[in-house]
Amino acid sequence: MERTSLDTTPGSHRAPAPRPLSTGTLPTGTLAAAILPLLCLLASPLMAQDAEPRDLDQPVQARMLRSADAGKPLLSLTAQGARPLDTHEARLDLRIAYTRSKIWNPESQRYDEVNLRSYHSPGTDPDVPFVAPTIVTSPGETVRIRLDNDLPEQPDCKPKNINVPHCFNSTNLHSHGLWVSPTGNSDNVLLTLRPGVTFEYEYNLPADHPAGTYWYHPHLHGSTALQVSSGMAGALLVRGNRLPAAGRTGDLDTLLRDPDGTALPERLLLFQQVAYACRDKATGKIKVRKNDAGQTVAWVCDEGDLGEIEGYDQFGFEPGATIDTWVQSGRHTSINGDVLPTFTGLVAGRIERWRLLHAGVRDTINLQLRELRPNHASMEGLSGAALDNWVARNCTGPVVTQFEVAADGLSHARAIAKAENVLQPGYRSDALVVFPKAGQYCVIDAAAPASASITNAAEDRQLLGVATVAAGSGAPIAQLQPYVTDRLIAAAETQMPADQRAGIVAALRDGLRLDAFVPHPDIADGELTGKQTLEFDIDTDQIPNVYKVDGHPYDPSQPRDLVLGDIEEWELTSARGGHPFHIHVNPFQVSRILDPQGKDVSVSGEKNDPQYADTKGVWKDTLFVKKGYRVFVRTRYQRYIGEYVLHCHILEHEDQGMMQNVRVLVPDGKGGGIDSSRHH
């Protein structure tokens, strides 16, 4: 596979870099050469009154996006030769098998050969096989995914303790963040698909499903972290065209357009942390390189070695282990399957919608965009501390503000201006990004304090890539927020309904308020019907350590019972370390976050950690819970009954017991619920 080049000094020295990640607007005639089929479903007839005009006889198209082109615009594109479907649904075939390929290693300055479990589909790009196809659908549609587990059989994979990682070749599928049923063949993570089994998932999105950025990945207890860390993850985008109306909010997609109705260019950044290792054939231990003090500074793959992910020691969980192996591995966070990519197709002054998706398992990402110093030194051959020093000397220009308009697929009531965007595993962030002038910019995973990180240790800065921005038609932008505000107002004045237009424009002028696009109404104090408490903990006195929720490791026979229709406030805490709390099916709204001194930090955040700033009132499905803090969230149990899970989204913690089943029961009319499994 050829490796394209990244300019490191204008017109001269060049260093290796992967294929560029482009978001340049594509002429329709070049589409067939630019992408492979992407699963894309048009709006259902139930929404025709809100939809843009189209010929209802036009066949619904199915297509899959080439992962390497995941930054290219996805709206208003129709793949040639796509298979027409008779109904408003589409099918995607996913086969799971071992894949032998290569991953760029900046530490050794060459590709490492790897053999990892991955998803295969009719349009999988062989150059970047460890990124699953992007799925694009709409509210009211049905997505069918035929999952074929073609991994080899594993005998004797049933452990005596279910919280010991096991059955690495068994799997299932989770549609993270979708508001769909958790039972049957829908988003049912309690299913087990053994090697040789084929199973069809069916996700029926309700007509009022929020448009936004979601994702999918394996979720079988015992093998989740190992499979997701192999790159088994893909984006799932729900597109909406519902305009705001009296008594009803609309989809943010309808506002994020140019005045002529053209959708803003989009760039999908799927972050992954593939923890492959090469092992000594005699001992089976991971091959490492150590410094003079005897400390491991990188994992090593020699010529002829084959990198694999076959054991949980690659996550630091051998009995008694206390190290963070991701940091010691020297591996790099990849973006859309590439390590240290070049971002191309950017134009100064052009607003893009960046869909940021943390599909990794073992590192906090603190995304920052900073202007690269002109006439900077070459980065060729640098890695580790040397590359960090290069960043310190050269990525010194002004920070480019990101305007976050949605989190975890759910639109904000107000755009949040961020100098750095903290993403924990499972998080998604939709941000408007505009570069003020031409030049090169560093895409950085900035340093994070121990209290802000899932590693519970201070995380070093890491270069994720370099963005090359071409000159636009105007002068450099002096102030980004007024510029973004004016552009959105111009879109609102041409795209919003006449009876809603003035209110939406006034809200945008008032600090980029987006009230007309929030998918769920606020939960007021008077609506609450009860409360729940939850505590994460790790018993480090036992070897191996015991990972617990509410004092107990995972036990599927002991679910937490909730009642359909109730509206409750949850108090989330952690006794040891920080953990991203995730619950399936129903999202939650942040009420308040109290630090150890009792101060609410959900508005202004904290001096050394911005991640809680501006979270009050925000809707999410995953939220980091810091040790010693009290996190209060509110949620409605709506529409769906059945059993699903909540857990820590540090996925190896989940596999080792930091998970709990949840059952939503039918009301019994007396303030409780009916357990249908026992009631006759």
Residue pairs with C-beta under 8 A, 6 or more apart in sequence:
1 102
1 111
1 127
3 16
3 17
3 18
3 19
3 104
4 17
4 18
4 19
4 20
4 342
5 14
5 15
5 16
5 17
6 14
6 15
6 16
6 17
6 340
6 342
6 466
7 14
7 440
7 468
8 14
8 15
8 376
8 377
8 378
8 379
8 380
9 375
9 376
9 377
9 378
10 374
10 375
13 378
13 380
14 380
15 378
15 379
15 380
15 381
16 104
16 109
16 380
17 340
17 341
17 342
17 465
17 466
18 104
18 338
18 339
18 340
18 341
18 342
19 68
19 127
19 338
19 341
19 342
20 341
20 342
20 343
20 344
20 345
21 68
21 70
21 71
21 267
21 269
21 335
21 336
21 338
21 341
21 342
21 343
21 344
21 465
22 69
22 71
22 72
22 344
22 345
23 71
23 72
23 73
23 265
23 266
23 267
23 344
23 345
23 346
23 352
24 72
24 265
24 344
24 345
25 73
25 265
26 34
26 72
26 73
26 77
28 77
28 78
31 77
31 78
31 79
31 80
32 79
32 80
32 81
34 69
34 72
35 63
35 65
35 66
35 69
35 72
35 77
35 79
36 63
36 64
36 65
36 66
36 79
36 123
36 125
37 62
37 63
37 64
37 79
37 81
37 82
37 83
37 122
37 123
38 63
38 64
38 65
38 74
38 79
38 123
38 133
38 134
38 136
39 62
39 63
39 64
39 90
39 92
39 133
39 134
39 135
39 136
39 137
39 143
40 61
40 62
40 63
40 74
40 77
40 79
40 90
40 136
40 137
41 60
41 62
41 88
41 89
41 90
41 136
41 137
41 138
41 141
41 143
42 54
42 58
42 60
42 61
42 88
42 138
43 51
43 138
43 139
43 140
43 241
44 88
44 138
44 139
44 140
44 141
44 207
45 56
45 88
46 140
46 207
47 138
47 139
47 140
47 207
47 241
47 242
48 56
50 241
50 242
50 243
50 245
50 250
51 241
52 241
59 84
59 85
60 84
60 85
60 87
60 88
60 90
61 78
61 79
61 82
61 84
62 82
62 83
62 85
62 90
62 91
62 92
63 79
63 82
63 123
64 92
64 121
64 122
64 123
64 133
64 134
65 72
65 74
65 123
65 133
65 134
65 136
66 123
66 125
67 124
67 125
67 128
67 131
67 132
67 133
67 134
67 270
67 336
67 337
68 125
68 127
68 128
68 336
68 337
68 338
70 131
70 134
70 235
70 267
70 268
70 269
70 270
70 336
71 266
71 267
71 268
71 269
71 336
71 343
71 345
72 266
72 345
73 263
73 265
73 266
74 134
74 136
74 237
74 266
74 268
75 239
75 263
75 266
76 262
76 263
85 91
87 142
88 140
88 141
88 142
89 141
89 142
89 143
89 144
90 137
90 141
90 142
90 143
90 144
91 144
91 145
91 146
92 121
92 133
92 135
92 143
92 144
92 145
92 146
93 121
93 122
93 145
93 146
93 148
94 119
94 120
94 121
94 132
94 133
94 145
94 146
94 147
94 148
95 119
95 120
95 121
95 148
95 150
96 117
96 118
96 119
96 120
96 147
96 148
96 149
96 150
96 151
96 171
96 232
97 117
97 118
97 120
97 150
97 151
98 115
98 116
98 117
98 118
98 151
98 152
99 115
99 116
99 117
99 118
99 120
99 129
99 130
100 113
100 114
100 115
100 306
101 113
101 114
101 116
101 126
101 127
101 129
101 130
102 111
102 112
102 113
102 114
103 111
103 112
103 114
103 130
103 274
103 276
103 307
103 334
103 339
104 110
104 111
104 112
104 338
104 339
104 340
105 111
105 112
105 301
105 339
106 332
106 339
106 340
106 382
106 383
106 387
107 298
107 330
107 383
107 384
108 300
108 301
109 381
109 383
112 276
112 278
112 301
112 305
112 307
113 301
113 305
113 306
113 307
114 274
114 276
114 306
114 307
114 308
115 306
115 307
115 308
116 130
116 230
116 231
116 274
116 276
116 307
116 308
116 309
117 151
117 168
117 169
117 226
117 227
117 230
117 232
117 309
118 129
118 130
118 132
118 230
118 231
118 232
119 132
119 133
119 232
119 234
120 129
121 132
121 133
123 133
124 133
125 131
128 336
128 337
128 338
129 231
129 337
130 230
130 231
130 232
130 272
130 274
130 334
130 337
131 231
131 233
131 234
131 270
131 272
131 336
131 337
132 216
132 231
132 232
132 233
132 234
133 234
134 234
134 235
134 236
134 237
134 268
135 143
135 216
135 234
135 235
135 236
135 237
136 236
136 237
136 239
137 143
137 205
137 236
137 237
137 238
137 239
138 205
138 211
138 238
138 239
138 240
138 241
139 205
139 206
139 207
139 208
139 209
139 210
139 211
139 238
139 240
139 242
140 205
140 206
140 207
140 209
141 205
142 202
142 203
142 204
142 205
143 201
143 202
143 203
143 205
144 200
144 201
144 202
144 203
145 173
145 200
145 201
145 203
145 216
146 198
146 199
146 200
146 201
147 171
147 172
147 173
147 193
147 198
147 199
147 200
147 201
148 198
149 169
149 170
149 171
149 193
149 194
149 195
149 196
149 197
149 198
150 195
150 196
151 169
151 171
151 195
152 169
152 195
153 169
153 194
153 195
153 196
154 167
154 168
154 169
154 170
154 195
157 166
157 167
157 168
157 169
157 170
158 166
158 167
159 166
159 222
162 221
162 222
162 554
162 556
163 546
163 547
163 553
163 554
163 655
163 656
163 657
164 222
164 544
164 656
165 222
165 223
165 225
165 226
165 312
165 317
165 652
165 655
165 656
166 222
166 223
167 192
167 220
167 222
167 223
168 222
168 223
168 226
168 227
168 310
169 194
169 195
169 223
170 192
170 193
170 194
170 195
170 220
170 222
170 223
171 193
171 218
171 220
171 223
171 227
172 188
172 189
172 191
172 192
172 193
172 218
172 219
172 220
173 201
173 216
173 217
173 218
173 219
174 187
174 189
174 216
174 217
174 218
174 219
174 584
175 187
175 201
175 203
175 214
175 216
175 236
176 214
176 215
176 216
176 217
176 236
176 426
176 582
176 621
177 212
177 214
177 215
177 236
177 408
177 409
177 428
177 587
177 621
178 187
178 203
178 205
178 209
178 214
178 236
178 238
179 205
179 206
179 209
179 210
179 585
179 586
179 587
179 639
180 186
180 187
180 203
180 204
180 205
180 206
180 209
180 585
180 640
181 187
181 204
181 640
181 642
182 188
182 189
182 584
182 585
182 640
182 642
182 643
182 644
183 640
183 641
183 642
183 643
184 202
185 199
185 200
185 201
185 202
186 201
186 202
186 203
186 204
187 201
187 203
187 584
187 585
187 644
188 644
189 219
189 220
189 584
189 644
189 645
190 556
190 643
190 644
190 645
190 661
191 199
192 220
193 199
193 220
205 238
206 639
209 238
210 238
210 240
210 251
210 409
210 410
210 411
210 519
210 520
211 238
211 239
211 240
211 242
211 251
211 252
211 253
211 409
211 519
212 237
212 238
212 252
212 406
212 408
212 409
212 410
212 411
212 428
212 430
212 519
213 235
213 237
213 355
213 357
213 406
213 408
213 409
213 428
213 430
214 235
214 236
214 237
214 238
214 409
214 428
215 233
215 234
215 235
215 236
215 270
215 357
215 359
215 428
216 233
216 234
216 236
217 224
217 227
217 228
217 232
217 233
217 234
217 359
218 224
218 227
218 228
218 232
220 227
221 554
221 654
221 655
221 659
222 655
223 655
224 651
224 654
224 655
225 312
225 315
225 361
225 651
225 652
225 654
225 655
226 309
226 310
226 312
226 655
228 359
228 361
228 651
229 273
229 274
229 275
229 309
229 314
229 315
229 360
229 361
229 362
229 651
230 274
230 276
230 309
231 272
231 274
231 337
233 270
233 272
233 359
234 270
235 268
235 270
235 355
235 357
237 268
237 355
238 409
239 251
239 253
240 250
240 251
240 252
240 253
240 254
241 251
241 253
241 254
242 248
242 250
242 251
242 254
243 250
243 251
243 254
243 496
243 497
243 500
244 250
244 254
244 496
244 497
244 500
244 504
244 516
244 517
245 497
245 500
246 499
246 500
249 515
249 516
249 517
249 518
249 519
250 516
250 517
251 517
252 405
252 406
252 411
252 430
252 514
252 517
253 263
254 495
254 496
255 488
255 491
255 492
255 495
255 496
255 504
255 514
255 517
256 263
256 264
256 353
256 405
256 432
256 488
256 491
257 263
257 264
257 491
257 495
258 264
258 490
258 491
259 490
259 491
259 493
259 494
259 495
260 494
261 494
261 495
264 351
264 352
264 353
264 432
265 345
265 350
265 352
265 353
266 352
266 353
266 354
266 355
267 343
267 352
267 353
267 354
267 355
267 433
268 336
268 355
268 357
269 335
269 336
269 354
269 355
269 356
269 357
270 335
270 336
270 337
270 357
270 359
271 333
271 334
271 335
271 356
271 357
271 358
271 359
271 360
271 365
271 423
272 333
272 334
272 335
272 337
272 359
272 360
273 326
273 331
273 333
273 334
273 360
273 361
273 362
273 363
274 309
274 331
274 334
275 309
275 314
275 315
275 325
275 326
275 329
275 331
275 361
275 362
276 301
276 307
276 308
276 309
276 314
276 331
277 286
277 287
277 299
277 301
277 307
277 308
277 309
277 314
277 329
278 286
278 287
278 299
278 300
278 301
278 302
278 305
278 306
278 307
278 308
279 285
279 286
279 287
279 308
280 286
280 287
286 299
286 313
286 314
287 299
287 300
287 301
287 302
287 305
288 296
288 297
288 298
288 299
288 300
288 328
289 296
289 297
289 298
289 299
289 300
290 296
290 297
291 297
296 328
297 328
297 330
297 384
298 328
298 329
298 330
298 384
299 328
299 329
299 330
299 331
301 307
312 318
312 652
312 655
313 321
313 325
314 325
314 329
315 325
315 326
315 361
315 362
315 652
316 322
316 323
316 324
316 325
316 326
317 544
317 545
317 652
317 656
318 544
319 543
319 544
320 543
320 544
324 362
324 455
324 457
325 362
326 362
326 363
326 455
327 363
327 455
327 457
327 459
327 460
330 383
330 384
332 339
332 340
332 462
332 464
333 360
333 363
333 365
333 445
333 462
333 464
335 341
335 464
335 465
340 463
340 464
340 465
340 466
341 465
342 465
342 466
342 467
342 468
343 443
343 465
343 466
343 467
343 468
344 468
346 352
346 435
346 467
346 468
346 469
346 470
347 469
347 470
347 471
347 472
348 435
348 436
348 437
348 438
348 469
348 470
348 471
348 472
348 476
348 477
349 434
349 435
349 436
349 472
349 473
349 474
349 477
349 483
350 434
350 472
351 432
351 433
351 434
351 484
351 487
352 432
352 433
352 434
353 405
353 430
353 431
353 432
353 433
354 402
354 429
354 430
354 431
354 432
354 433
355 428
355 430
356 367
356 421
356 423
356 427
356 428
356 429
356 430
356 431
357 427
357 428
358 365
358 423
358 424
358 425
358 426
358 427
358 428
359 425
360 425
361 425
361 650
361 651
361 652
362 425
362 454
362 455
362 650
362 652
363 445
363 453
363 454
363 455
363 459
364 422
364 423
364 424
364 448
364 452
364 453
364 454
364 455
364 459
365 422
365 423
365 445
366 420
366 421
366 422
366 423
366 445
366 446
366 447
366 448
366 452
366 459
367 402
367 420
367 421
367 422
367 423
367 443
367 444
367 445
367 446
367 464
368 399
368 419
368 420
368 421
368 442
368 443
368 444
368 445
368 446
369 399
369 400
369 402
369 433
369 435
369 441
369 442
369 443
369 444
369 467
370 395
370 396
370 397
370 398
370 399
370 400
370 441
370 442
370 444
371 395
371 396
371 397
371 398
371 400
371 439
371 440
371 441
371 442
372 394
372 395
372 397
372 439
372 440
372 441
372 442
372 466
373 393
373 394
373 395
373 396
373 397
374 439
376 393
376 394
377 390
377 393
377 394
379 387
379 390
379 394
379 463
382 390
387 463
388 460
388 461
388 462
388 463
390 463
391 442
391 444
391 461
391 463
392 461
394 442
395 442
395 444
395 463
397 441
399 419
399 420
400 433
400 434
400 435
400 436
400 441
400 480
401 417
401 418
401 419
401 480
401 481
402 417
402 418
402 419
402 421
402 429
402 431
402 432
402 433
403 415
403 416
403 417
403 418
403 431
403 432
403 433
403 480
403 481
403 484
403 512
404 412
404 415
404 416
404 417
404 418
404 421
404 429
404 430
404 431
405 411
405 412
405 415
405 430
405 431
405 432
405 514
406 412
406 428
406 429
406 430
407 427
407 428
407 429
407 430
407 618
407 619
407 620
408 427
408 428
408 587
408 619
408 620
408 621
408 622
409 428
409 430
409 621
410 518
410 519
410 520
410 587
410 618
410 619
410 620
410 621
411 514
411 517
411 518
411 519
412 514
412 518
412 618
413 513
413 514
413 515
413 518
413 617
414 511
414 512
414 513
414 514
414 515
414 614
415 432
415 484
415 512
415 514
416 613
416 614
417 481
418 431
418 610
419 610
420 446
420 610
421 429
421 431
422 448
422 452
422 609
422 610
422 611
423 429
424 454
424 580
424 611
424 622
424 624
424 649
425 454
425 580
425 622
425 649
425 650
425 651
426 580
426 582
426 621
426 622
426 649
427 580
427 622
432 484
434 477
434 480
434 483
434 484
435 441
435 467
435 469
436 476
436 477
436 478
436 480
437 469
437 471
437 476
437 477
438 469
438 470
438 471
438 472
439 469
440 466
440 467
440 468
440 469
441 466
441 467
441 469
442 463
442 466
442 467
443 463
443 464
443 465
443 466
443 467
444 461
444 462
444 463
444 464
445 459
445 461
445 462
445 463
445 464
446 461
447 458
447 459
447 460
447 461
448 458
448 459
448 609
449 458
449 608
449 609
450 456
450 457
450 458
451 578
451 608
451 609
451 626
451 627
452 578
452 608
452 609
452 611
452 624
452 626
453 459
453 578
454 577
454 578
454 579
454 580
454 624
454 650
456 577
456 578
477 483
481 512
484 512
485 508
485 509
485 512
488 508
488 512
489 505
489 508
489 509
492 501
492 504
492 505
492 508
493 501
493 505
496 504
496 505
500 516
503 516
504 516
507 513
507 514
507 515
507 516
508 514
518 619
519 619
520 587
520 589
520 619
520 636
522 589
522 617
523 567
523 589
523 591
523 634
523 635
523 636
527 567
528 567
528 568
528 569
528 634
529 566
529 567
529 568
530 566
530 568
530 569
531 568
531 569
531 570
531 571
532 560
532 562
532 568
532 569
532 570
532 571
533 550
533 570
533 571
533 573
534 549
534 550
534 570
534 571
534 572
534 573
534 581
534 646
534 660
535 549
535 550
535 551
535 572
535 573
535 574
535 575
536 548
536 549
536 572
536 573
536 574
536 575
536 576
536 577
536 579
536 581
536 625
536 648
536 658
537 547
537 548
537 549
537 551
537 574
537 575
537 576
538 545
538 546
538 547
538 548
538 575
538 576
538 577
538 653
538 658
539 545
539 546
539 548
540 576
544 656
545 656
546 553
546 656
546 657
547 553
547 648
547 653
547 656
547 657
547 658
548 657
548 658
549 646
549 647
549 657
549 658
549 659
549 660
550 660
552 558
553 656
553 657
553 658
554 657
554 658
554 659
554 660
556 661
558 660
558 661
559 643
559 660
559 661
559 662
559 663
560 646
560 660
560 661
560 662
560 663
561 663
561 665
561 673
561 675
562 568
562 637
562 662
562 663
562 664
562 665
562 673
563 637
563 664
563 665
563 667
563 672
563 673
564 637
564 638
564 640
564 641
564 664
564 665
564 666
564 667
564 673
565 637
565 638
565 667
566 636
566 637
567 634
567 635
567 636
567 637
568 634
568 635
568 637
569 591
569 632
569 633
569 634
570 588
570 632
570 633
570 634
570 635
571 630
571 631
571 632
572 581
572 623
572 625
572 630
572 631
572 632
572 633
573 625
573 629
573 630
573 631
574 625
574 626
574 627
574 628
574 629
575 627
576 627
577 627
578 624
578 625
578 626
578 627
579 624
579 625
579 648
579 649
579 650
579 653
579 658
580 622
580 623
580 624
580 625
580 648
580 649
580 650
581 622
581 623
581 624
581 625
581 631
581 646
581 648
581 649
582 621
582 622
582 646
582 647
582 648
582 649
583 621
583 635
583 645
583 646
583 662
584 621
584 644
584 645
584 646
584 662
585 640
585 644
585 664
586 635
586 636
586 637
586 638
586 640
587 619
587 620
587 621
587 635
588 619
588 620
588 621
588 623
588 633
588 634
588 635
589 617
589 618
589 619
589 620
589 633
589 634
589 635
590 602
590 615
590 616
590 617
590 618
590 619
590 620
590 623
590 631
590 632
590 633
591 602
591 616
591 632
591 633
591 634
592 600
592 602
592 616
592 632
593 600
593 601
593 602
593 612
593 615
593 616
593 629
593 630
593 631
593 632
594 600
594 601
594 629
594 630
594 631
594 632
595 601
595 606
595 628
595 629
596 628
596 629
600 616
601 612
601 613
602 612
602 613
602 614
602 615
602 616
603 613
603 614
603 616
604 613
605 611
605 612
605 613
605 614
606 612
606 613
611 624
615 623
620 633
622 649
623 631
623 633
625 631
637 664
640 664
641 664
641 665
641 666
642 663
642 664
643 661
643 662
643 663
643 664
644 661
644 662
645 659
645 660
645 661
645 662
646 659
646 660
646 662
647 653
647 654
647 658
647 659
647 660
648 654
648 658
648 659
650 658
663 675
664 673
665 672
665 673
665 674
665 675
665 676
666 673
666 674
666 676
667 673
667 674
668 674
